């Protein structure tokens, strides 16, 4: 499939965006993975606040292990300046600093958005990418043969429904105008909020709008409430918006993942296992030495160390044990989540047909747990 064809599929499937902020403390027991959604990316998005920083890198490539030819061809992994993906970079940098043995080539390629990553996957110019779960589902529906090999993060309060002053309860939204992006995350958040309010979808007036329209729509009185995310949420709160519902009420439901093409997965088992091992080493470093880890990540992200730590507020980063639980089993908890999300996306017309998400998640590349 070429990139032009996939672009048409992306338009059909409604790829958009969403964004949280995040803590780095691993809380595996707090996760309820009976259903899951992802953010998307197209307009200003979750990743947008980092992409707008002074260090935006347009398709820059960082080769962090030996790129010499070997028994495995190597991996080209795309990320953008989303803080949830940054531990991939930190893990490779720590490995180089500690003079760990070289492995077949691992190239981390910086793109501006997850939409760019999906297009690059379709063109065959990369082998894998950090994506939101709904993006990965949409890409699979568009014909890309992807496997999920890692869960980066879950939103834990970064996605929020905000209302105007005077609206203090969800049930007061009956008959009101609610702005929401036409993405899997937007659909998931609105669906959960309406269920908690005891309202049917037809009892509110849903207005589709992209993230870059949220603040102006709220300030101009075009909506009574919005489903949005950081940093837009903080801007709306500063103008009087009140939080009525957030992603803490649906733990484990909004997730970023690492998706790899099936061919690259088969060709690079050792390379991928090395990449993931170093990712979890970086996660341990962040948990045990947050100041040092933030200092190391700050220059590449174009943020201060304090802003890096603040950026993790509202995210849960699953550790190795939790990743093995999420990706293992029959069905795997994340597969059950993807099934729920795909059904919701189909109902909301974010997918044009049903898709099979069985065998979508693969735990085999994860490192073994220490005994």
N, C-alpha and C positions, 0 to 999 in steps of 0.2 A: 504494500500500500504506500503511495507517495504522500508527501506532506500536503499537497493541494487537496487530495481526496479527504485526508483527515481533517483539514480545516473545515470542509463542508460538514463532516460528521460532528465536529465540535460545535458548530452553529446549531445543529439539530439537537444536540444533547445539552445545550445550555451551559457550557462551561463558563463559570464566573469566578468568584473568589470568596474569601473570608479570612479573618485573622484574629488570633488570640494574643494574650500576653502570658507569662508562665513561671511556676516554681520548679526548681531542679531536684527537690527531694522526691525520691522514688517512693510511691505509695501503692504497691501492687494490690494490697488487700482492699483498697478503697475502690477498685475498678469494678464496674458492673458491665460486662461485655455482652449483654444479650442483644444489643443493637448498637450500630455505629454509623457515623457519617464523617465526611471529610470537608475540608474547605476547598475552595476552588480558586482559580486565579485567571484573570483576564483583564479586568478593569483594575483600579486601585484596590489593593487587597491586603490580607493579613501580612503578606511579605512586603507590602508596599512601603511601610514605614522604614524598613531597613534599605530597600532598594532606592529610596529617595535620599539616602545618606550621602555623604561626600565621597564615599568609596565604592559607589556602584561600579561593578565590573561587568562589561558587556562581553560575555562569552570568553572570559579569560580562562586559561587552562593552568592548573597547578599539578605538576607531576611530582608525586611524593614518594614513590618507590621506583626502583629500577624499571625502565621502560624497554630494557633490552629484550630481544626475542627469547622465548623459553618454551617449555612444553605447553604453556597456556598463553593464549593471545593477549590477555590483559583486559581490563575493564575501563570504560569511559563512563563516569557517573556525573550527571548534571545536578547541580543544586542552584539555588538563588540565595540572596542574602536574607534568608529566613533563619531566625535564631534557633529554631528547632532542628535544622540540618547542620548547624555549625560544628557540632561535636565530631562529625566526619573529618572535618579539616583539622580540628585540634588533635584527634587521635593519630592522624598521619604525621602531624608536626612533632608530637611527642615521641613517636617511633623513630623519626629521623634524629631527633635530639639525643635519644637514648641509644643510638647506633644499633638498632635492632636489625636482624638479618633482612636483606633485600628480598622482595618477592616479585613475581611477574608484575608488569606495569599496572599501576592504579593511577588514573588521571581523574582529578576532580575538576569539572568544567563549570564555570560560573555563567549562568544565563539569567536574564532579567525576570523571567516569570515561569511558572509551571506550564503555561500554554506553550512557551518556547520549548520547554523540555519535551512535551508531548509531540510537538512537530519534529523535533530532532530524533526522537525515538522512531517516529514513522519514517523518517528519511534514512535511518540506519547510521546516523552520525554519532550517536551515543548508545550505550548498552543498558543504562538504567538511570533512574532519577528519583529524587524525593518528590512525592506527590501526596495530595490528600486522597482519602479513600474514595470519595465520590469521583475525583478526577481519574483515578485508576480504573474504577468501574466504567466510566464513560469511554476511556481509551480502549478498554477490553471490548466494550460494545461496538466500538468503531473498527475493530479488527486487529488490534495489537495483542500479540501473545505475550502477556506479562505475568510475572509471578511476584507476590509480595514476600519479601525475605526478612523484613525488620519493621517494627513499630517504633517510630521516633518519639511521638508525643501524643497526649490527649489533652484537649481543652478542658480546663477545670475552672471556669468562671470568666474566661476571656471573651466568650460569645454571650450576648445579652440582649434582652428585650427592654427597651427604654420607652417610657411614656411621658406625656406632658404633665406639668404640675396640675394637681387636682385629680389625676387618675392614680389611685393608690392600690387598686386591686385588679387582678387580671380579668375578673368577670365584668368590670366596668368598661372593658373594650368592646362589648357587644354593640354592633352597629357602627363602630369606629373604623377609621382608615388606618391600616397598618402597612408600613413600607417594608419590603423584604426583597432580597436578591433571589433570582430564580436559579438557585444552586441547591445541591444536596443539603448543605448545612442550613441554608435559609429554610428549606422545607422541613427539615428535622426540628429545628428550633421552634418554628411556628406550630408545627403539629403537637409537640410536647407541651408548649405553653397553652394551647387551646384545650388540650385534654385536662391539664391541671385546672383551668378555669371552668371546665364543664361546658364549654361552648363548642358548637359545631362550626366547621370551616365556613359554612354559608352565613353564619351570624356575624362575621366581620367582613370588612371590605379590604381586600388585599390589593396593594399597589406595588407592582414590580418596579424596582429601581436598583441601579448599580451603586456600589459603595461610594463612588465619588459624588453621588447626589444626596447622600444621607443627611449630612449636616445642613445643607441649604434647605432641603425639604422640611426639616424639623424647624429651623429658624423662620421659615416663611409660612409655617402653619399648614403645609400641604398634607401632613400626616399627624395622627394623634399618637402614634407609637411606631417604633422601628425595631427590627431585628438587625443588630449590627455587631461590631467587634472593635477591639483596640487597634489603633489609637483613636479611631473615630468616636468610640463610646465615651472616652474621657472628655472629648471636645463637646459632645452633646450634653453630658452631665454638667459641664461648666455653664451651659446656657439654661439649665433648669430641668434637664431630663432626669427621670427617676427610674431606677432599675426595679422591674417587677419579676424578672425571671432570668436566670443565666444557666450556663452549661454545667454548673455544679449539680443541677437537678437531674442531669442525664449523664452521669459519669461514664466514661469509656465510649462515648458516642461520637465524638468529633476527633479525628485522628489523622496524623501524618504518617506515611509509610515510605519505605524504600522498595520500589518496583523495578525488577530486572527482566529483560527479555529472556524467554525460555532458552533460546540458543546460547546467549552469553552465560546463562546459569550453568548449562551443560558443559560449556567449554572452559569454564573458569572456577571449578569448585574450590581449589586451594586459595586462589586469589581473593575470592569473595569471603571465604572464611577468615582470611587475614584482615581484610577491610573491616569486617564486623567485630573481630576480636579487638582491634584497635579503637573502634567506636566505643565499645563497652569499657575499655581502659580509660578513655577520655571521660566517659560518664562517671566512672569512679573518681577520677581526678576532680571533676566539677563538684561532686558531692563532698569529698573529703577536703578539698582545697579551693573553695569557691572564689576567694580573692585572687589567687594565682591564675586559676582557669579563666576568670573574667578578664584579668589583665592581658592574658595571652590572646584571647579572642577579640578584644576591643579594637585593635588596629585594623584587622581585616574587615570587621563589620562597620568601621567608621563611627563607633560609639565610645563613650567613656566606660570604664569598668563598672561604674555604678549603674549605668544605663543597661549594660549587659545583664547584670544581676536582676535589675528591675524587669527586664524583658522576659525573664523566665517566670515571672509571677503569673499564675493562672494556667500553667502547663504542668502536667505530670509526665515524667520521663520514665517509661518502664525499663527496669533493669533486665539483666539476662534471664533470670528465673521467670520473670513475668512475661518476657518475650517468648520463651519456650512454651509457657502455658497458653498464651494467646494464639500462637501459630501451630500448636500441636493438637492432637486429638482428632477424633472423627465424629462429628465435624469439629474443626478448630473453632474456638470462641470467636476469632476474628472473621472466620468464614460465615458463621451465623450472623454476625454483625453486618457483613457485606450483603448477605441475603436480604436482611431487613431493609438496609439502605437502598438496595437496588429496587425492591418492591415499592418503596416510598418514592423513589425517583421516577419510576414508571407511572405511578399514580399521578404525580405532579407534572407529567409530560416532560421530564428532564431526560428520559430515555424514550426511544421510539419503539422499542421492542423488549421483550424479556431477554435476560442473558443468564447464562449458567455460570455461577461463581464457585462451583465445586472445583477442587484442586487449584484454587486461586492463590492460596497461601502455602508456603513451603518452609518448614522449620529446619531442613537438613543442613543448611549452611551456618546455623547458629553455633557458636562455640559450645563445648561441653561444660556443664556446671562443675565447679571444683568440688571435690569430695572431702 
